Amino acid sequence: MEDFDLPYAELTLIMDTTIPFLNRPESFPELFALSVELNLFVYTPQEWEKAQDQSKYPGFWKSVFEDMIPIL
């Protein structure tokens, strides 16, 4: 049997929620049913705004905001 690598994606969603950060992806089981290896990150609007502020400095958030492709 041959091994096939699945397509890979990182998806970031912004939503109002009180669910703890590590449990938020569980709110979207349909996304994990797709035939793609998915890293799903769910942030609140306040967390996302803080990340945008941090993107002014070299590091992780700077690269996120430089490379992201907004969908909506």
PDB file of N, H, CA, C and O in Angstrom:
ATOM      1  N   MET A   1       0.841  -1.177   0.000  1.00  0.00           N
ATOM      2  CA  MET A   1       0.000   0.000   0.000  1.00  0.00           C
ATOM      3  C   MET A   1       0.892   1.247   0.000  1.00  0.00           C
ATOM      4  O   MET A   1       1.861   1.322   0.756  1.00  0.00           O
ATOM      5  N   GLU A   2       0.565   2.208  -0.836  1.00  0.00           N
ATOM      6  H   GLU A   2      -0.222   2.148  -1.450  1.00  0.00           H
ATOM      7  CA  GLU A   2       1.339   3.442  -0.928  1.00  0.00           C
ATOM      8  C   GLU A   2       0.872   4.439   0.120  1.00  0.00           C
ATOM      9  O   GLU A   2      -0.309   4.497   0.461  1.00  0.00           O
ATOM     10  N   ASP A   3       1.815   5.222   0.624  1.00  0.00           N
ATOM     11  H   ASP A   3       2.775   5.175   0.347  1.00  0.00           H
ATOM     12  CA  ASP A   3       1.474   6.316   1.528  1.00  0.00           C
ATOM     13  C   ASP A   3       1.297   7.581   0.704  1.00  0.00           C
ATOM     14  O   ASP A   3       2.123   7.900  -0.151  1.00  0.00           O
ATOM     15  N   PHE A   4       0.221   8.292   0.966  1.00  0.00           N
ATOM     16  H   PHE A   4      -0.450   8.034   1.660  1.00  0.00           H
ATOM     17  CA  PHE A   4      -0.030   9.554   0.286  1.00  0.00           C
ATOM     18  C   PHE A   4      -0.072  10.663   1.325  1.00  0.00           C
ATOM     19  O   PHE A   4      -0.708  10.526   2.370  1.00  0.00           O
ATOM     20  N   ASP A   5       0.607  11.755   1.030  1.00  0.00           N
ATOM     21  H   ASP A   5       1.124  11.866   0.181  1.00  0.00           H
ATOM     22  CA  ASP A   5       0.542  12.910   1.914  1.00  0.00           C
ATOM     23  C   ASP A   5      -0.726  13.689   1.612  1.00  0.00           C
ATOM     24  O   ASP A   5      -1.037  13.966   0.454  1.00  0.00           O
ATOM     25  N   LEU A   6      -1.448  14.036   2.657  1.00  0.00           N
ATOM     26  H   LEU A   6      -1.195  13.811   3.598  1.00  0.00           H
ATOM     27  CA  LEU A   6      -2.641  14.853   2.480  1.00  0.00           C
ATOM     28  C   LEU A   6      -2.233  16.299   2.242  1.00  0.00           C
ATOM     29  O   LEU A   6      -1.186  16.737   2.717  1.00  0.00           O
ATOM     30  N   PRO A   7      -3.059  17.045   1.505  1.00  0.00           N
ATOM     31  CA  PRO A   7      -2.817  18.484   1.410  1.00  0.00           C
ATOM     32  C   PRO A   7      -2.848  19.071   2.824  1.00  0.00           C
ATOM     33  O   PRO A   7      -3.524  18.540   3.706  1.00  0.00           O
ATOM     34  N   TYR A   8      -2.127  20.149   3.031  1.00  0.00           N
ATOM     35  H   TYR A   8      -1.578  20.581   2.315  1.00  0.00           H
ATOM     36  CA  TYR A   8      -1.958  20.739   4.353  1.00  0.00           C
ATOM     37  C   TYR A   8      -2.475  22.171   4.349  1.00  0.00           C
ATOM     38  O   TYR A   8      -2.280  22.912   3.386  1.00  0.00           O
ATOM     39  N   ALA A   9      -3.143  22.554   5.446  1.00  0.00           N
ATOM     40  H   ALA A   9      -3.302  21.952   6.229  1.00  0.00           H
ATOM     41  CA  ALA A   9      -3.636  23.927   5.545  1.00  0.00           C
ATOM     42  C   ALA A   9      -3.621  24.389   6.992  1.00  0.00           C
ATOM     43  O   ALA A   9      -3.782  23.594   7.918  1.00  0.00           O
ATOM     44  N   GLU A  10      -3.425  25.678   7.166  1.00  0.00           N
ATOM     45  H   GLU A  10      -3.294  26.323   6.413  1.00  0.00           H
ATOM     46  CA  GLU A  10      -3.612  26.321   8.460  1.00  0.00           C
ATOM     47  C   GLU A  10      -4.753  27.303   8.282  1.00  0.00           C
ATOM     48  O   GLU A  10      -4.752  28.116   7.357  1.00  0.00           O
ATOM     49  N   LEU A  11      -5.724  27.221   9.177  1.00  0.00           N
ATOM     50  H   LEU A  11      -5.724  26.561   9.928  1.00  0.00           H
ATOM     51  CA  LEU A  11      -6.898  28.080   9.094  1.00  0.00           C
ATOM     52  C   LEU A  11      -7.074  28.782  10.431  1.00  0.00           C
ATOM     53  O   LEU A  11      -7.048  28.150  11.487  1.00  0.00           O
ATOM     54  N   THR A  12      -7.253  30.091  10.373  1.00  0.00           N
ATOM     55  H   THR A  12      -7.274  30.605   9.515  1.00  0.00           H
ATOM     56  CA  THR A  12      -7.489  30.884  11.575  1.00  0.00           C
ATOM     57  C   THR A  12      -8.883  31.476  11.485  1.00  0.00           C
ATOM     58  O   THR A  12      -9.235  32.121  10.497  1.00  0.00           O
ATOM     59  N   LEU A  13      -9.669  31.253  12.522  1.00  0.00           N
ATOM     60  H   LEU A  13      -9.383  30.730  13.325  1.00  0.00           H
ATOM     61  CA  LEU A  13     -11.019  31.803  12.604  1.00  0.00           C
ATOM     62  C   LEU A  13     -11.073  32.790  13.756  1.00  0.00           C
ATOM     63  O   LEU A  13     -10.423  32.601  14.784  1.00  0.00           O
ATOM     64  N   ILE A  14     -11.860  33.850  13.571  1.00  0.00           N
ATOM     65  H   ILE A  14     -12.388  34.003  12.736  1.00  0.00           H
ATOM     66  CA  ILE A  14     -12.056  34.852  14.605  1.00  0.00           C
ATOM     67  C   ILE A  14     -13.526  34.808  14.993  1.00  0.00           C
ATOM     68  O   ILE A  14     -14.399  34.966  14.140  1.00  0.00           O
ATOM     69  N   MET A  15     -13.806  34.590  16.287  1.00  0.00           N
ATOM     70  H   MET A  15     -13.097  34.461  16.980  1.00  0.00           H
ATOM     71  CA  MET A  15     -15.206  34.530  16.724  1.00  0.00           C
ATOM     72  C   MET A  15     -15.320  34.897  18.200  1.00  0.00           C
ATOM     73  O   MET A  15     -14.391  34.702  18.983  1.00  0.00           O
ATOM     74  N   ASP A  16     -16.479  35.432  18.556  1.00  0.00           N
ATOM     75  H   ASP A  16     -17.235  35.591  17.920  1.00  0.00           H
ATOM     76  CA  ASP A  16     -16.767  35.685  19.964  1.00  0.00           C
ATOM     77  C   ASP A  16     -17.049  34.353  20.630  1.00  0.00           C
ATOM     78  O   ASP A  16     -17.901  33.592  20.170  1.00  0.00           O
ATOM     79  N   THR A  17     -16.340  34.067  21.708  1.00  0.00           N
ATOM     80  H   THR A  17     -15.649  34.685  22.081  1.00  0.00           H
ATOM     81  CA  THR A  17     -16.538  32.812  22.422  1.00  0.00           C
ATOM     82  C   THR A  17     -15.956  32.916  23.820  1.00  0.00           C
ATOM     83  O   THR A  17     -15.064  33.723  24.082  1.00  0.00           O
ATOM     84  N   THR A  18     -16.473  32.091  24.706  1.00  0.00           N
ATOM     85  H   THR A  18     -17.198  31.435  24.494  1.00  0.00           H
ATOM     86  CA  THR A  18     -15.900  31.963  26.047  1.00  0.00           C
ATOM     87  C   THR A  18     -15.259  30.587  26.223  1.00  0.00           C
ATOM     88  O   THR A  18     -14.774  30.262  27.307  1.00  0.00           O
ATOM     89  N   ILE A  19     -15.256  29.789  25.172  1.00  0.00           N
ATOM     90  H   ILE A  19     -15.650  30.054  24.292  1.00  0.00           H
ATOM     91  CA  ILE A  19     -14.653  28.457  25.204  1.00  0.00           C
ATOM     92  C   ILE A  19     -13.139  28.619  25.353  1.00  0.00           C
ATOM     93  O   ILE A  19     -12.547  29.477  24.698  1.00  0.00           O
ATOM     94  N   PRO A  20     -12.505  27.810  26.203  1.00  0.00           N
ATOM     95  CA  PRO A  20     -11.046  27.900  26.336  1.00  0.00           C
ATOM     96  C   PRO A  20     -10.341  27.683  24.993  1.00  0.00           C
ATOM     97  O   PRO A  20     -10.805  26.912  24.153  1.00  0.00           O
ATOM     98  N   PHE A  21      -9.224  28.371  24.807  1.00  0.00           N
ATOM     99  H   PHE A  21      -8.847  28.998  25.489  1.00  0.00           H
ATOM    100  CA  PHE A  21      -8.509  28.374  23.527  1.00  0.00           C
ATOM    101  C   PHE A  21      -8.278  26.972  22.967  1.00  0.00           C
ATOM    102  O   PHE A  21      -8.563  26.721  21.796  1.00  0.00           O
ATOM    103  N   LEU A  22      -7.771  26.066  23.781  1.00  0.00           N
ATOM    104  H   LEU A  22      -7.539  26.270  24.732  1.00  0.00           H
ATOM    105  CA  LEU A  22      -7.424  24.731  23.276  1.00  0.00           C
ATOM    106  C   LEU A  22      -8.639  23.894  22.896  1.00  0.00           C
ATOM    107  O   LEU A  22      -8.502  22.918  22.159  1.00  0.00           O
ATOM    108  N   ASN A  23      -9.834  24.255  23.387  1.00  0.00           N
ATOM    109  H   ASN A  23      -9.945  25.048  23.985  1.00  0.00           H
ATOM    110  CA  ASN A  23     -11.049  23.507  23.072  1.00  0.00           C
ATOM    111  C   ASN A  23     -11.835  24.089  21.897  1.00  0.00           C
ATOM    112  O   ASN A  23     -12.768  23.450  21.411  1.00  0.00           O
ATOM    113  N   ARG A  24     -11.486  25.254  21.444  1.00  0.00           N
ATOM    114  H   ARG A  24     -10.728  25.773  21.839  1.00  0.00           H
ATOM    115  CA  ARG A  24     -12.267  25.928  20.399  1.00  0.00           C
ATOM    116  C   ARG A  24     -12.357  25.159  19.084  1.00  0.00           C
ATOM    117  O   ARG A  24     -13.432  25.142  18.485  1.00  0.00           O
ATOM    118  N   PRO A  25     -11.296  24.525  18.603  1.00  0.00           N
ATOM    119  CA  PRO A  25     -11.420  23.784  17.339  1.00  0.00           C
ATOM    120  C   PRO A  25     -12.476  22.680  17.379  1.00  0.00           C
ATOM    121  O   PRO A  25     -13.001  22.293  16.335  1.00  0.00           O
ATOM    122  N   GLU A  26     -12.792  22.172  18.566  1.00  0.00           N
ATOM    123  H   GLU A  26     -12.366  22.487  19.414  1.00  0.00           H
ATOM    124  CA  GLU A  26     -13.816  21.137  18.699  1.00  0.00           C
ATOM    125  C   GLU A  26     -15.190  21.638  18.270  1.00  0.00           C
ATOM    126  O   GLU A  26     -16.090  20.832  18.031  1.00  0.00           O
ATOM    127  N   SER A  27     -15.367  22.938  18.169  1.00  0.00           N
ATOM    128  H   SER A  27     -14.636  23.593  18.363  1.00  0.00           H
ATOM    129  CA  SER A  27     -16.635  23.523  17.727  1.00  0.00           C
ATOM    130  C   SER A  27     -16.844  23.382  16.225  1.00  0.00           C
ATOM    131  O   SER A  27     -17.918  23.709  15.720  1.00  0.00           O
ATOM    132  N   PHE A  28     -15.834  22.898  15.502  1.00  0.00           N
ATOM    133  H   PHE A  28     -14.961  22.632  15.912  1.00  0.00           H
ATOM    134  CA  PHE A  28     -15.889  22.814  14.043  1.00  0.00           C
ATOM    135  C   PHE A  28     -15.518  21.416  13.544  1.00  0.00           C
ATOM    136  O   PHE A  28     -14.584  21.280  12.754  1.00  0.00           O
ATOM    137  N   PRO A  29     -16.226  20.376  13.987  1.00  0.00           N
ATOM    138  CA  PRO A  29     -15.856  19.009  13.590  1.00  0.00           C
ATOM    139  C   PRO A  29     -15.925  18.785  12.081  1.00  0.00           C
ATOM    140  O   PRO A  29     -15.196  17.951  11.545  1.00  0.00           O
ATOM    141  N   GLU A  30     -16.791  19.518  11.398  1.00  0.00           N
ATOM    142  H   GLU A  30     -17.384  20.196  11.834  1.00  0.00           H
ATOM    143  CA  GLU A  30     -16.933  19.334   9.948  1.00  0.00           C
ATOM    144  C   GLU A  30     -15.648  19.701   9.204  1.00  0.00           C
ATOM    145  O   GLU A  30     -15.371  19.147   8.140  1.00  0.00           O
ATOM    146  N   LEU A  31     -14.873  20.618   9.749  1.00  0.00           N
ATOM    147  H   LEU A  31     -15.098  21.067  10.613  1.00  0.00           H
ATOM    148  CA  LEU A  31     -13.617  20.989   9.093  1.00  0.00           C
ATOM    149  C   LEU A  31     -12.590  19.865   9.165  1.00  0.00           C
ATOM    150  O   LEU A  31     -11.755  19.722   8.272  1.00  0.00           O
ATOM    151  N   PHE A  32     -12.653  19.075  10.223  1.00  0.00           N
ATOM    152  H   PHE A  32     -13.331  19.192  10.948  1.00  0.00           H
ATOM    153  CA  PHE A  32     -11.698  17.977  10.374  1.00  0.00           C
ATOM    154  C   PHE A  32     -12.105  16.758   9.555  1.00  0.00           C
ATOM    155  O   PHE A  32     -11.330  15.810   9.425  1.00  0.00           O
ATOM    156  N   ALA A  33     -13.317  16.778   9.003  1.00  0.00           N
ATOM    157  H   ALA A  33     -13.946  17.549   9.108  1.00  0.00           H
ATOM    158  CA  ALA A  33     -13.771  15.695   8.134  1.00  0.00           C
ATOM    159  C   ALA A  33     -13.269  15.883   6.700  1.00  0.00           C
ATOM    160  O   ALA A  33     -13.376  14.966   5.887  1.00  0.00           O
ATOM    161  N   LEU A  34     -12.728  17.049   6.386  1.00  0.00           N
ATOM    162  H   LEU A  34     -12.641  17.794   7.047  1.00  0.00           H
ATOM    163  CA  LEU A  34     -12.194  17.308   5.048  1.00  0.00           C
ATOM    164  C   LEU A  34     -10.940  16.471   4.819  1.00  0.00           C
ATOM    165  O   LEU A  34     -10.243  16.114   5.769  1.00  0.00           O
ATOM    166  N   SER A  35     -10.665  16.167   3.588  1.00  0.00           N
ATOM    167  H   SER A  35     -11.231  16.457   2.816  1.00  0.00           H
ATOM    168  CA  SER A  35      -9.473  15.362   3.280  1.00  0.00           C
ATOM    169  C   SER A  35      -8.249  16.265   3.114  1.00  0.00           C
ATOM    170  O   SER A  35      -7.598  16.295   2.070  1.00  0.00           O
ATOM    171  N   VAL A  36      -7.973  16.991   4.183  1.00  0.00           N
ATOM    172  H   VAL A  36      -8.503  16.966   5.031  1.00  0.00           H
ATOM    173  CA  VAL A  36      -6.813  17.873   4.232  1.00  0.00           C
ATOM    174  C   VAL A  36      -6.296  17.853   5.670  1.00  0.00           C
ATOM    175  O   VAL A  36      -7.078  17.844   6.621  1.00  0.00           O
ATOM    176  N   GLU A  37      -4.984  17.847   5.817  1.00  0.00           N
ATOM    177  H   GLU A  37      -4.349  17.855   5.045  1.00  0.00           H
ATOM    178  CA  GLU A  37      -4.408  17.948   7.154  1.00  0.00           C
ATOM    179  C   GLU A  37      -4.557  19.397   7.593  1.00  0.00           C
ATOM    180  O   GLU A  37      -4.029  20.303   6.948  1.00  0.00           O
ATOM    181  N   LEU A  38      -5.275  19.619   8.688  1.00  0.00           N
ATOM    182  H   LEU A  38      -5.704  18.884   9.212  1.00  0.00           H
ATOM    183  CA  LEU A  38      -5.670  20.973   9.069  1.00  0.00           C
ATOM    184  C   LEU A  38      -5.175  21.335  10.465  1.00  0.00           C
ATOM    185  O   LEU A  38      -5.371  20.588  11.423  1.00  0.00           O
ATOM    186  N   ASN A  39      -4.536  22.485  10.559  1.00  0.00           N
ATOM    187  H   ASN A  39      -4.376  23.093   9.781  1.00  0.00           H
ATOM    188  CA  ASN A  39      -4.258  23.123  11.847  1.00  0.00           C
ATOM    189  C   ASN A  39      -5.254  24.264  11.963  1.00  0.00           C
ATOM    190  O   ASN A  39      -5.206  25.219  11.188  1.00  0.00           O
ATOM    191  N   LEU A  40      -6.149  24.166  12.925  1.00  0.00           N
ATOM    192  H   LEU A  40      -6.188  23.390  13.555  1.00  0.00           H
ATOM    193  CA  LEU A  40      -7.201  25.162  13.106  1.00  0.00           C
ATOM    194  C   LEU A  40      -6.937  25.962  14.374  1.00  0.00           C
ATOM    195  O   LEU A  40      -6.753  25.402  15.454  1.00  0.00           O
ATOM    196  N   PHE A  41      -6.922  27.282  14.221  1.00  0.00           N
ATOM    197  H   PHE A  41      -7.071  27.737  13.344  1.00  0.00           H
ATOM    198  CA  PHE A  41      -6.725  28.193  15.347  1.00  0.00           C
ATOM    199  C   PHE A  41      -7.942  29.102  15.430  1.00  0.00           C
ATOM    200  O   PHE A  41      -8.343  29.697  14.430  1.00  0.00           O
ATOM    201  N   VAL A  42      -8.530  29.211  16.610  1.00  0.00           N
ATOM    202  H   VAL A  42      -8.204  28.728  17.423  1.00  0.00           H
ATOM    203  CA  VAL A  42      -9.723  30.036  16.797  1.00  0.00           C
ATOM    204  C   VAL A  42      -9.414  31.083  17.864  1.00  0.00           C
ATOM    205  O   VAL A  42      -9.115  30.756  19.013  1.00  0.00           O
ATOM    206  N   TYR A  43      -9.495  32.347  17.458  1.00  0.00           N
ATOM    207  H   TYR A  43      -9.739  32.612  16.525  1.00  0.00           H
ATOM    208  CA  TYR A  43      -9.198  33.462  18.350  1.00  0.00           C
ATOM    209  C   TYR A  43     -10.442  34.314  18.558  1.00  0.00           C
ATOM    210  O   TYR A  43     -11.321  34.365  17.698  1.00  0.00           O
ATOM    211  N   THR A  44     -10.510  34.981  19.702  1.00  0.00           N
ATOM    212  H   THR A  44      -9.796  34.940  20.401  1.00  0.00           H
ATOM    213  CA  THR A  44     -11.548  35.980  19.916  1.00  0.00           C
ATOM    214  C   THR A  44     -11.103  37.268  19.219  1.00  0.00           C
ATOM    215  O   THR A  44      -9.919  37.427  18.921  1.00  0.00           O
ATOM    216  N   PRO A  45     -12.033  38.185  18.956  1.00  0.00           N
ATOM    217  CA  PRO A  45     -11.623  39.457  18.347  1.00  0.00           C
ATOM    218  C   PRO A  45     -10.573  40.197  19.185  1.00  0.00           C
ATOM    219  O   PRO A  45      -9.673  40.830  18.633  1.00  0.00           O
ATOM    220  N   GLN A  46     -10.684  40.120  20.501  1.00  0.00           N
ATOM    221  H   GLN A  46     -11.415  39.606  20.950  1.00  0.00           H
ATOM    222  CA  GLN A  46      -9.721  40.792  21.374  1.00  0.00           C
ATOM    223  C   GLN A  46      -8.337  40.148  21.253  1.00  0.00           C
ATOM    224  O   GLN A  46      -7.328  40.852  21.209  1.00  0.00           O
ATOM    225  N   GLU A  47      -8.286  38.818  21.201  1.00  0.00           N
ATOM    226  H   GLU A  47      -9.105  38.245  21.237  1.00  0.00           H
ATOM    227  CA  GLU A  47      -7.004  38.124  21.047  1.00  0.00           C
ATOM    228  C   GLU A  47      -6.373  38.447  19.700  1.00  0.00           C
ATOM    229  O   GLU A  47      -5.158  38.618  19.602  1.00  0.00           O
ATOM    230  N   TRP A  48      -7.201  38.529  18.666  1.00  0.00           N
ATOM    231  H   TRP A  48      -8.188  38.390  18.746  1.00  0.00           H
ATOM    232  CA  TRP A  48      -6.704  38.816  17.321  1.00  0.00           C
ATOM    233  C   TRP A  48      -6.152  40.240  17.249  1.00  0.00           C
ATOM    234  O   TRP A  48      -5.122  40.478  16.619  1.00  0.00           O
ATOM    235  N   GLU A  49      -6.836  41.179  17.894  1.00  0.00           N
ATOM    236  H   GLU A  49      -7.673  40.986  18.407  1.00  0.00           H
ATOM    237  CA  GLU A  49      -6.354  42.567  17.921  1.00  0.00           C
ATOM    238  C   GLU A  49      -5.001  42.648  18.631  1.00  0.00           C
ATOM    239  O   GLU A  49      -4.104  43.364  18.184  1.00  0.00           O
ATOM    240  N   LYS A  50      -4.857  41.920  19.728  1.00  0.00           N
ATOM    241  H   LYS A  50      -5.585  41.338  20.091  1.00  0.00           H
ATOM    242  CA  LYS A  50      -3.579  41.895  20.446  1.00  0.00           C
ATOM    243  C   LYS A  50      -2.485  41.300  19.557  1.00  0.00           C
ATOM    244  O   LYS A  50      -1.355  41.789  19.554  1.00  0.00           O
ATOM    245  N   ALA A  51      -2.813  40.258  18.810  1.00  0.00           N
ATOM    246  H   ALA A  51      -3.731  39.861  18.812  1.00  0.00           H
ATOM    247  CA  ALA A  51      -1.845  39.648  17.890  1.00  0.00           C
ATOM    248  C   ALA A  51      -1.428  40.649  16.812  1.00  0.00           C
ATOM    249  O   ALA A  51      -0.255  40.715  16.443  1.00  0.00           O
ATOM    250  N   GLN A  52      -2.392  41.429  16.307  1.00  0.00           N
ATOM    251  H   GLN A  52      -3.344  41.375  16.607  1.00  0.00           H
ATOM    252  CA  GLN A  52      -2.059  42.441  15.302  1.00  0.00           C
ATOM    253  C   GLN A  52      -1.078  43.461  15.866  1.00  0.00           C
ATOM    254  O   GLN A  52      -0.154  43.886  15.173  1.00  0.00           O
ATOM    255  N   ASP A  53      -1.274  43.853  17.114  1.00  0.00           N
ATOM    256  H   ASP A  53      -2.025  43.508  17.677  1.00  0.00           H
ATOM    257  CA  ASP A  53      -0.341  44.789  17.752  1.00  0.00           C
ATOM    258  C   ASP A  53       1.058  44.186  17.834  1.00  0.00           C
ATOM    259  O   ASP A  53       2.048  44.887  17.628  1.00  0.00           O
ATOM    260  N   GLN A  54       1.145  42.896  18.131  1.00  0.00           N
ATOM    261  H   GLN A  54       0.340  42.326  18.299  1.00  0.00           H
ATOM    262  CA  GLN A  54       2.441  42.219  18.252  1.00  0.00           C
ATOM    263  C   GLN A  54       3.105  42.007  16.895  1.00  0.00           C
ATOM    264  O   GLN A  54       4.309  41.761  16.828  1.00  0.00           O
ATOM    265  N   SER A  55       2.333  42.099  15.815  1.00  0.00           N
ATOM    266  H   SER A  55       1.355  42.299  15.869  1.00  0.00           H
ATOM    267  CA  SER A  55       2.888  41.852  14.479  1.00  0.00           C
ATOM    268  C   SER A  55       3.819  42.971  14.011  1.00  0.00           C
ATOM    269  O   SER A  55       4.463  42.845  12.970  1.00  0.00           O
ATOM    270  N   LYS A  56       3.893  44.051  14.764  1.00  0.00           N
ATOM    271  H   LYS A  56       3.370  44.153  15.609  1.00  0.00           H
ATOM    272  CA  LYS A  56       4.804  45.145  14.416  1.00  0.00           C
ATOM    273  C   LYS A  56       6.259  44.759  14.658  1.00  0.00           C
ATOM    274  O   LYS A  56       7.175  45.392  14.133  1.00  0.00           O
ATOM    275  N   TYR A  57       6.462  43.713  15.458  1.00  0.00           N
ATOM    276  H   TYR A  57       5.718  43.198  15.884  1.00  0.00           H
ATOM    277  CA  TYR A  57       7.808  43.309  15.867  1.00  0.00           C
ATOM    278  C   TYR A  57       8.196  41.999  15.185  1.00  0.00           C
ATOM    279  O   TYR A  57       7.318  41.195  14.871  1.00  0.00           O
ATOM    280  N   PRO A  58       9.476  41.766  14.950  1.00  0.00           N
ATOM    281  CA  PRO A  58       9.909  40.513  14.321  1.00  0.00           C
ATOM    282  C   PRO A  58       9.451  39.308  15.147  1.00  0.00           C
ATOM    283  O   PRO A  58       9.413  39.355  16.377  1.00  0.00           O
ATOM    284  N   GLY A  59       9.107  38.242  14.447  1.00  0.00           N
ATOM    285  H   GLY A  59       9.138  38.204  13.448  1.00  0.00           H
ATOM    286  CA  GLY A  59       8.714  37.019  15.141  1.00  0.00           C
ATOM    287  C   GLY A  59       7.510  36.365  14.505  1.00  0.00           C
ATOM    288  O   GLY A  59       7.154  36.641  13.360  1.00  0.00           O
ATOM    289  N   PHE A  60       6.896  35.492  15.275  1.00  0.00           N
ATOM    290  H   PHE A  60       7.186  35.267  16.205  1.00  0.00           H
ATOM    291  CA  PHE A  60       5.796  34.668  14.779  1.00  0.00           C
ATOM    292  C   PHE A  60       4.654  35.490  14.198  1.00  0.00           C
ATOM    293  O   PHE A  60       4.260  35.271  13.053  1.00  0.00           O
ATOM    294  N   TRP A  61       4.110  36.442  14.976  1.00  0.00           N
ATOM    295  H   TRP A  61       4.430  36.620  15.906  1.00  0.00           H
ATOM    296  CA  TRP A  61       2.932  37.168  14.511  1.00  0.00           C
ATOM    297  C   TRP A  61       3.228  38.030  13.293  1.00  0.00           C
ATOM    298  O   TRP A  61       2.355  38.212  12.445  1.00  0.00           O
ATOM    299  N   LYS A  62       4.420  38.557  13.190  1.00  0.00           N
ATOM    300  H   LYS A  62       5.130  38.409  13.879  1.00  0.00           H
ATOM    301  CA  LYS A  62       4.782  39.337  12.002  1.00  0.00           C
ATOM    302  C   LYS A  62       4.669  38.462  10.759  1.00  0.00           C
ATOM    303  O   LYS A  62       4.122  38.896   9.745  1.00  0.00           O
ATOM    304  N   SER A  63       5.181  37.231  10.827  1.00  0.00           N
ATOM    305  H   SER A  63       5.625  36.879  11.651  1.00  0.00           H
ATOM    306  CA  SER A  63       5.114  36.332   9.669  1.00  0.00           C
ATOM    307  C   SER A  63       3.679  35.903   9.380  1.00  0.00           C
ATOM    308  O   SER A  63       3.309  35.725   8.219  1.00  0.00           O
ATOM    309  N   VAL A  64       2.868  35.735  10.422  1.00  0.00           N
ATOM    310  H   VAL A  64       3.168  35.880  11.365  1.00  0.00           H
ATOM    311  CA  VAL A  64       1.457  35.374  10.207  1.00  0.00           C
ATOM    312  C   VAL A  64       0.764  36.447   9.387  1.00  0.00           C
ATOM    313  O   VAL A  64       0.098  36.141   8.399  1.00  0.00           O
ATOM    314  N   PHE A  65       0.915  37.693   9.785  1.00  0.00           N
ATOM    315  H   PHE A  65       1.456  37.942  10.588  1.00  0.00           H
ATOM    316  CA  PHE A  65       0.208  38.776   9.104  1.00  0.00           C
ATOM    317  C   PHE A  65       0.797  39.085   7.729  1.00  0.00           C
ATOM    318  O   PHE A  65       0.093  39.609   6.865  1.00  0.00           O
ATOM    319  N   GLU A  66       2.058  38.775   7.512  1.00  0.00           N
ATOM    320  H   GLU A  66       2.630  38.349   8.213  1.00  0.00           H
ATOM    321  CA  GLU A  66       2.649  38.965   6.185  1.00  0.00           C
ATOM    322  C   GLU A  66       2.181  37.891   5.204  1.00  0.00           C
ATOM    323  O   GLU A  66       2.024  38.163   4.014  1.00  0.00           O
ATOM    324  N   ASP A  67       1.960  36.680   5.694  1.00  0.00           N
ATOM    325  H   ASP A  67       2.088  36.458   6.661  1.00  0.00           H
ATOM    326  CA  ASP A  67       1.657  35.545   4.816  1.00  0.00           C
ATOM    327  C   ASP A  67       0.177  35.202   4.714  1.00  0.00           C
ATOM    328  O   ASP A  67      -0.203  34.402   3.859  1.00  0.00           O
ATOM    329  N   MET A  68      -0.669  35.781   5.561  1.00  0.00           N
ATOM    330  H   MET A  68      -0.360  36.431   6.256  1.00  0.00           H
ATOM    331  CA  MET A  68      -2.071  35.353   5.583  1.00  0.00           C
ATOM    332  C   MET A  68      -2.830  35.798   4.334  1.00  0.00           C
ATOM    333  O   MET A  68      -2.499  36.795   3.693  1.00  0.00           O
ATOM    334  N   ILE A  69      -3.855  35.019   4.020  1.00  0.00           N
ATOM    335  H   ILE A  69      -4.124  34.209   4.540  1.00  0.00           H
ATOM    336  CA  ILE A  69      -4.756  35.325   2.910  1.00  0.00           C
ATOM    337  C   ILE A  69      -6.163  35.430   3.499  1.00  0.00           C
ATOM    338  O   ILE A  69      -6.782  34.402   3.775  1.00  0.00           O
ATOM    339  N   PRO A  70      -6.685  36.646   3.699  1.00  0.00           N
ATOM    340  CA  PRO A  70      -8.031  36.790   4.264  1.00  0.00           C
ATOM    341  C   PRO A  70      -9.086  36.200   3.329  1.00  0.00           C
ATOM    342  O   PRO A  70      -9.012  36.364   2.111  1.00  0.00           O
ATOM    343  N   ILE A  71     -10.060  35.516   3.910  1.00  0.00           N
ATOM    344  H   ILE A  71     -10.120  35.383   4.900  1.00  0.00           H
ATOM    345  CA  ILE A  71     -11.147  34.935   3.118  1.00  0.00           C
ATOM    346  C   ILE A  71     -12.367  35.846   3.180  1.00  0.00           C
ATOM    347  O   ILE A  71     -12.981  36.130   2.152  1.00  0.00           O
ATOM    348  N   LEU A  72     -12.716  36.296   4.358  1.00  0.00           N
ATOM    349  H   LEU A  72     -12.217  36.065   5.194  1.00  0.00           H
ATOM    350  CA  LEU A  72     -13.842  37.223   4.521  1.00  0.00           C
ATOM    351  C   LEU A  72     -13.419  38.409   5.337  1.00  0.00           C
ATOM    352  O   LEU A  72     -14.225  39.305   5.587  1.00  0.00           O
TER     353      LEU A  72
END
